[in-house]
Amino acid sequence: MSRARGFRRTVAERCADWGLSGWFVLAVAFLYGPIIAAIVYAFNLGVVNKQTAVITGWTVQWFAAAWNDLSLRRAVEASLVVSFWAALISVLIGSALGYAMVRHPTLWVRRGLSGLTYTLLIVPETVIGVSLLLTFAVTGVPLSTASLIAGITPMAIAVVALIVRARVLTLDRRVEEAAADLGSSRFNTIRFIILPQILPAVVAGGVMAYTFSFDNLVVSAFLTTPQINTLPVYLYGSLQYGPSPAVYAAAADVFVATLAMVGLAALVFRLARRPPVAFPSEET
């Protein structure tokens, strides 16, 4: 009797494992299948400079065509400029915010800053985009590169703050106390002790902020103009009028660049979480 129960339990566990494995494969295929398809069609020859559902041949000419497209190059340049300034502002504000979320002496301030940071990530980007567009329209602020940077920076600030916060939580306060006992001022403690330890996390946060800003579509769609157009908005608009294979080539380039940036950020953050090497003291 016990053997039969054990056998049924083993069969049920195997069926559950197979079911979960199948569900995982379906989820991965649903998420990454379209990306793989876009990369594959970037090498499709197409018909008369138009993409086709059927593979008509293989070529790499669309990558050169994407580079020679003046509108596409301007969109890339705008995205690079906007992402750079958004990442720079995010690093400056987000690093201070992440440090204050852990080390501010007042509890309600720490909780308020944490709530504000998570709110920036929870609020739908559509709501943020519409709110900013209405605010700029009511106040008479013209849409420009500065307004676009102001629109996509808050979410990047939250990303940097959470990454820096995770690093600050691992710092050993005894090192700072030892520096204070030796006469170090608070500014020098932050400059020479805390900042070098959280610098890898700041760099990782900056890379992630740059990536999030470069790939931002929803907020950018509300704040771009015909004169200022980012690459994600350009690619989305191109899909509505029969996309050229060059658009797929540009999308493939963006995917590879984004993957490289995220990998770099993960590597830097992993190095940041390593504990410092302890050297044995010399015996006298």
C-alpha positions in Angstrom: 0.0 0.0 0.0 2.8 2.4 0.9 4.6 1.5 -2.3 1.6 2.4 -4.4 1.2 5.7 -2.6 4.9 6.4 -3.1 4.6 5.5 -6.8 1.6 7.8 -7.3 3.4 10.6 -5.5 6.4 10.2 -7.7 4.3 10.2 -10.9 2.5 13.4 -9.7 5.8 15.1 -8.9 7.1 14.2 -12.3 4.0 15.5 -14.0 4.2 18.7 -12.0 7.9 19.1 -13.0 7.1 18.5 -16.7 4.2 21.0 -16.5 6.3 23.7 -14.9 9.1 23.1 -17.4 6.6 23.3 -20.3 5.1 26.5 -18.9 8.6 28.0 -18.6 9.5 27.2 -22.2 6.2 28.7 -23.4 6.8 31.9 -21.3 10.4 32.2 -22.6 9.2 31.7 -26.2 6.5 34.3 -25.8 8.9 36.9 -24.4 12.0 36.3 -26.6 10.4 34.9 -29.7 9.6 38.3 -31.2 13.1 39.6 -30.4 14.7 36.7 -32.2 12.3 37.1 -35.1 13.2 40.8 -35.5 16.9 39.9 -35.5 16.4 37.2 -38.1 14.4 39.5 -40.4 17.1 42.1 -40.1 19.0 39.8 -42.5 16.1 39.2 -44.8 16.5 40.5 -48.4 12.9 41.6 -48.7 11.2 42.9 -51.8 11.6 46.5 -53.1 13.0 47.8 -49.8 10.1 46.4 -47.9 10.0 43.7 -45.3 8.2 40.4 -46.2 6.8 37.6 -44.1 8.6 35.1 -46.3 12.4 35.0 -46.2 13.5 35.9 -49.7 17.2 35.8 -49.2 20.0 36.7 -46.8 21.9 40.0 -46.7 23.7 42.4 -44.4 23.0 45.5 -46.5 20.3 46.7 -44.3 22.7 47.5 -41.5 24.6 49.9 -43.8 21.2 51.3 -45.0 20.2 52.0 -41.5 23.5 53.9 -40.9 23.0 55.9 -44.1 19.4 56.9 -43.2 19.7 60.6 -42.1 16.5 60.6 -40.1 17.5 57.4 -38.3 20.9 58.8 -37.5 19.4 62.0 -36.1 17.1 59.9 -33.9 20.1 58.0 -32.7 22.0 61.2 -31.9 19.0 62.6 -30.0 18.7 59.4 -28.0 22.4 59.5 -27.1 22.3 63.1 -26.0 19.1 62.7 -24.0 20.3 59.4 -22.4 23.7 60.9 -21.4 22.2 63.9 -19.6 19.4 61.8 -18.0 22.0 59.3 -16.8 24.3 62.1 -15.4 21.5 63.8 -13.5 20.3 60.4 -12.3 23.7 59.5 -10.9 24.0 62.7 -9.0 20.5 62.7 -7.5 20.0 59.0 -7.3 23.3 58.3 -5.5 22.4 60.9 -2.8 18.9 59.6 -2.6 20.0 56.0 -2.2 22.4 56.9 0.6 19.8 59.0 2.4 17.3 56.1 2.2 19.6 54.1 4.5 21.6 56.6 6.5 19.3 59.5 7.2 18.9 59.8 11.0 15.1 60.4 10.9 12.9 57.3 10.3 10.0 59.0 8.7 12.3 60.7 6.2 13.8 57.4 5.2 10.4 55.9 4.8 9.2 58.9 2.8 12.1 58.7 0.5 11.7 55.0 0.0 8.0 55.5 -0.8 8.7 58.3 -3.2 11.4 56.1 -5.0 9.1 53.1 -5.4 6.3 55.4 -6.6 8.4 56.6 -9.5 8.7 52.9 -10.6 5.1 51.9 -9.9 3.2 54.8 -11.6 2.5 53.8 -15.2 4.6 55.6 -17.8 1.5 56.6 -19.7 0.3 58.6 -16.7 3.7 60.3 -16.3 3.8 61.2 -20.0 0.3 62.6 -20.1 0.8 64.5 -16.9 4.1 66.1 -18.1 2.6 67.0 -21.5 -0.4 68.7 -19.8 2.0 70.5 -17.3 4.2 71.8 -20.1 1.2 72.9 -22.1 -0.4 74.8 -19.2 2.8 76.4 -18.1 3.8 77.4 -21.6 7.0 75.4 -21.6 7.9 74.4 -25.2 8.8 70.8 -25.9 12.5 70.5 -26.4 15.5 68.4 -25.5 15.4 69.8 -21.9 11.8 68.9 -21.4 12.4 65.4 -22.8 15.3 64.9 -20.4 13.2 66.1 -17.5 10.5 63.6 -18.4 12.5 60.5 -18.6 15.0 61.3 -15.7 12.7 60.5 -12.7 12.4 56.8 -13.4 16.2 56.6 -14.0 16.8 58.4 -10.6 14.7 55.7 -8.9 16.8 52.9 -10.6 20.1 54.5 -9.5 18.8 55.1 -5.9 17.7 51.4 -5.4 21.1 50.1 -6.7 23.1 52.4 -4.5 20.8 51.7 -1.6 21.5 48.0 -1.9 25.2 48.7 -1.7 25.0 51.1 1.2 23.2 48.5 3.2 26.3 46.3 3.0 28.8 48.9 4.3 30.5 48.3 7.6 29.8 51.3 9.9 32.8 50.4 12.1 35.1 51.7 9.3 33.4 55.1 9.4 33.4 55.1 13.2 37.1 54.4 13.1 37.7 57.3 10.7 35.7 59.6 13.0 37.8 58.5 16.0 40.9 59.4 14.0 39.6 63.0 13.5 38.1 62.7 10.0 35.3 65.1 9.2 32.0 63.9 7.8 32.9 65.2 4.4 36.2 63.4 4.3 34.6 60.2 5.5 32.1 60.3 2.7 34.8 61.3 0.1 37.6 58.9 1.1 35.7 55.9 2.7 32.1 55.7 1.6 32.3 56.9 -2.0 35.1 54.5 -3.0 33.0 51.6 -1.7 29.8 52.6 -3.4 31.4 53.7 -6.6 30.9 50.4 -8.5 27.2 50.6 -7.6 27.1 54.2 -8.8 28.6 53.1 -12.1 26.2 50.2 -12.4 23.3 52.5 -11.6 24.5 55.0 -14.2 24.7 52.3 -16.9 21.2 51.1 -16.0 19.9 54.6 -16.1 21.5 55.2 -19.5 19.9 52.0 -20.8 16.5 52.8 -19.4 16.6 56.3 -20.8 17.8 55.2 -24.2 15.0 52.6 -24.5 12.2 54.8 -23.1 9.3 54.8 -25.5 6.1 55.7 -23.6 7.2 59.0 -22.0 9.2 59.9 -25.0 6.2 59.5 -27.3 4.4 62.2 -25.5 7.3 64.7 -25.3 9.0 64.4 -28.7 8.4 66.7 -31.7 9.1 66.4 -35.4 12.4 68.2 -34.8 13.4 66.1 -31.7 12.8 62.4 -32.2 14.3 59.6 -30.3 15.2 56.2 -31.7 12.5 54.1 -30.0 9.8 56.6 -31.1 11.3 56.6 -34.7 11.2 52.8 -34.8 7.7 52.6 -33.5 6.5 55.2 -36.0 8.2 53.4 -38.9 6.3 50.2 -38.1 3.0 51.9 -39.0 3.9 52.4 -42.7 5.3 49.2 -43.9 8.7 49.0 -42.2 11.9 48.7 -44.2 14.3 45.9 -43.3 16.7 48.7 -42.2 14.3 49.3 -39.2 14.8 45.7 -38.2 18.5 46.1 -38.5 18.4 49.2 -36.3 16.3 47.4 -33.7 18.7 44.5 -33.7 21.6 46.9 -33.1 19.7 48.5 -30.2 19.0 45.1 -28.7 22.6 44.1 -28.8 23.8 47.4 -27.4 21.2 47.2 -24.6 22.2 43.6 -23.8 25.8 44.7 -23.6 25.0 47.6 -21.3 22.9 45.5 -19.0 25.6 42.9 -18.9 28.2 45.5 -18.0 26.0 46.9 -15.3 25.5 43.4 -13.8 29.2 42.7 -13.9 30.0 46.0 -12.2 27.3 45.5 -9.5 28.6 42.0 -8.9 32.1 43.3 -8.3 30.6 45.9 -6.0 29.0 43.3 -3.8 32.3 41.5 -3.2 33.6 42.1 0.4 36.9 43.9 0.7 40.0 41.8 1.0 41.2 41.7 4.6 44.9 41.8 5.0 46.5 40.3 8.1 48.1 42.7 10.4 51.8 42.6 10.9 52.9 41.2 14.2 55.3 43.3 16.2 
